[in-house]
């Protein structure tokens, strides 16, 4: 949930359902993403890649 808290445009949300591992994944809305990559920098699992 760290990535959700740092997104300046609010483009990341916690998904409602659980994935196969029992974890609530993050959903990318993608409407107004500026490509700042703050989400990728703060992600402890290194699970986010940002392409400009």
C-alpha positions as CSV (number, residue, x, y, z in Angstrom):
1,X,0.0,0.0,0.0
2,X,3.0,2.3,0.0
3,X,2.7,3.0,-3.7
4,X,-0.9,4.1,-3.2
5,X,0.1,6.7,-0.7
6,X,2.8,8.3,-2.8
7,X,1.0,8.6,-6.1
8,X,0.4,12.3,-6.7
9,X,-2.4,11.7,-9.2
10,X,-4.2,9.0,-7.2
11,X,-3.9,6.4,-10.0
12,X,-3.3,3.4,-7.8
13,X,-6.1,1.7,-5.7
14,X,-6.3,-1.4,-3.6
15,X,-8.3,-4.0,-5.5
16,X,-11.4,-5.5,-3.9
17,X,-10.6,-9.2,-4.3
18,X,-7.7,-11.4,-3.2
19,X,-5.2,-12.9,-5.6
20,X,-4.1,-16.6,-5.5
21,X,-1.7,-15.8,-2.6
22,X,-4.4,-14.2,-0.5
23,X,-3.1,-10.7,-1.0
24,X,-5.1,-7.7,-2.1
25,X,-3.3,-6.5,-5.3
26,X,-3.0,-2.9,-6.4
27,X,-5.0,-1.7,-9.4
28,X,-3.6,0.8,-11.8
29,X,-6.2,3.2,-13.1
30,X,-3.9,4.8,-15.7
31,X,-5.9,7.8,-16.6
32,X,-3.6,10.7,-15.6
33,X,-0.3,9.0,-14.9
34,X,2.6,11.4,-15.3
35,X,5.3,8.7,-15.2
36,X,6.9,10.2,-12.1
37,X,7.9,6.6,-10.9
38,X,7.4,7.4,-7.2
39,X,5.4,4.2,-6.9
40,X,8.3,2.1,-8.4
41,X,10.8,3.7,-6.1
42,X,8.9,3.0,-2.9
43,X,7.7,-0.5,-3.8
44,X,9.4,-2.9,-1.4
45,X,8.7,-5.9,-3.7
46,X,10.2,-4.1,-6.8
47,X,6.9,-5.1,-8.6
48,X,6.3,-1.9,-10.5
49,X,8.0,-0.8,-13.8
50,X,7.3,2.6,-15.3
51,X,7.7,3.4,-18.9
52,X,7.6,7.0,-20.2
